Amino acid sequence: MFHSEADFQFAFARAVDTLDPEVQIRLELPLREVEGLKGSQYLDLMCFRPGARTAIELKYFTRRWTGTDGITDEEFRLRYHAATDLARRNFVFDLARLEQFCRAGLAENGLAIMLTNEPNLWSPSRRRCSNDREFHMPEGTTLTGTLQWAKGMYPGNTRTLSGTYRVQWRDYSILDGTYGTFRWLALEVA
């Protein structure tokens, strides 16, 4: 359980350090300009070891939930982010960015991770039409190729993925109350 995405990033970095203290970790690492990406680019985490670099992007998208984590009894009041379409889009944007970082030689591989208690991100959509239809990520979906927002009406939101990513959600924690189920998705960029 995390209060925010920054809290999630910090805890993830600490977990990596615990698993392998030889890995060097940098948070919010500024990266040089990469072809196809505009402006300054910051990476959530970069894990270094001799001869290898892994670029990691994390997303923490929540529904309103209040309770304790059950282990430390720490109280949490998570906010409702509401815009699931933007959560999907931004996750796909992260995948595309990680592919570009790897192609530019800034990392050997990448990892895009989303942690959420928003069932609309892992469940099949009940709507036949939506602007983000090609960005949906229910269990078993494959993300690949060119994904367009609103059938290409917003070219700035179009992303082309060179890899093929099979979506497999996993349970993270199940806590009391509505929206107490947290699931995670991790997609590796080779």
N, C-alpha and C positions, 0 to 999 in steps of 0.2 A: 504494500500500500504506500502511495506517495502523495504528497500534498500538491506537487506540480511537476511539470516536465523537467525542470532544473533539478528537483529533488530526485527524480528517476535517473537522470544522467549521472548525478553524483553517486547514487547507490550502485548503479551499473559499473561505474569506474572502480569503486571500492571492491565490488565482487570480482572483477577481473584481477585487481591487484592481489586479492586474497588467494585466488586460484593459481596465479603465476606472478610472484613479485618481480620477476625479471622483465616483464612487459612494462614498457614506459607508456604512460597514458597522458594525452593532452586533451583538455576540454575546450570547446569553442575555438578551435584552431583556425586561424585565418589562412586561406590558401591563395596562391597566385592565380591570376586570371586563367581561366580554362576556356578553350575554344568552344563556342556555342553557349556559354553562360555569361550573362551580363553582370557587371558590377562586382563588388567584393563578395567573396564566398567564404562562409564559415562552416566548419564541420563540427557536429556535436562532439564526437570523440574520434581520436586517432590512436590506435594501439601500435606501438613500435616494438620490434625486436630485431636483432641483426638479420638483415636480408629480407625482412618482411614488414609490411605495413597494412593494417586493416582499417578502413574508413567505416565509421558507424554513424547512422542517423537514427534518432529515437523520436517516437511520437507517443504522447500520453493524452488521450482524448477521453473525457469523462462525462457521465451523466451525474445529476445531482445525487449525492449519497452522503449520509451522515452516520457515523458510527465509530467503533474502535477496531483496531487491527487484530485483536484477539491474542496477540503475543505479548505486546508491551502495554496494552490498554491505552495507547496513544489515541487521542480523539482526532477524527478527520471530518472535514466539511468540504466535500468536493463540489465544484461548481458544474453547471450544465453548459457545455460548449455549444450545443444545439446544431451547428452546421455540419452534419455528417457528410454532405456532398464535398465540402472543403476539406474535411479530414481525409477522405478518399483521394481527392485530387492532390493534396500535399504529400501524402504517402507515395503516390506514383511519381510526383515530382522528385522526391528524395531518391527513389530507385533510379530515375534517369540521371540525376546528378551524380550518384555513386558510380554509374556506368561511365560517365564522362571523366570522373576523377581517375578511375582505373585506366581508361584509354589514354589519358594524359600522363600516366606513369606516377601519379601521386600516391597510389595505393595498389597493392597486388590484388586485393579483393575488398568487398564491402558487405555491409550488413544493414538492412533496413528493418527496424523493429517497431511494432505498434503494440501498446498495452492499453486496454480499454474496458470499460464496463457498459459500453453502448452496444446493445444487441443488434441494432440496425447496421452495424459495420460488418458483423459476421453472418447475419441471417440473409436469406434471399429476399430481394425487394418484392413488395406486393404491388408496386407501381409498374405499369408497363412502359411508361415514358418518364424519363427524367434527364436533366442536362448532363448528369454524371454517369449515365448508364454504362458506358464502357470502362468506368473506373470502379465499378462495384466489385467487392471482394468476398463473396460468401464462400464457405467451405467448398473446396474442389475446383474453384475457378482458376483459370490460367490467365495471367497477365503477360501479354507479349505484343509486339508490333506497334502500330500507331493507334493511340487512344485519343479520341476526339471528344470534346465537350460540346454538347448540344449539336451533334452531327456536324461539327466543324464550324459552327457559327461564331465561335470565339477562338480564333487561331492561337492566341496567347496561352490557352490552356491545353492545346494539343501537345502530347508527349509521345515520342517514339522510343520504345524499349528494344534494345538489340538482343537481350536475353529473354528466356522463357521462365516464368515464375509461377509455380503451382502453389495455390493458397491452402494452407493447412493451419487452422486456428487450434490453439491448445489452452486448456484451463490454467490460470495462474493462481487464483484464489476464489473461494466461495465464502462470502460473508453474509451476515444477516441482513434482511431488508431488501426492498426493491432496488434493483441495480447493484446488488452485492456480488454478482458474478463478474469476475475480471478474467479476460482472455488475452492471449498474446499471439502475435503473428511475426515471424522472422523470415525474411527472404534474403538469400545470399547472392551477391553479385560476384561472379567469377572474373 
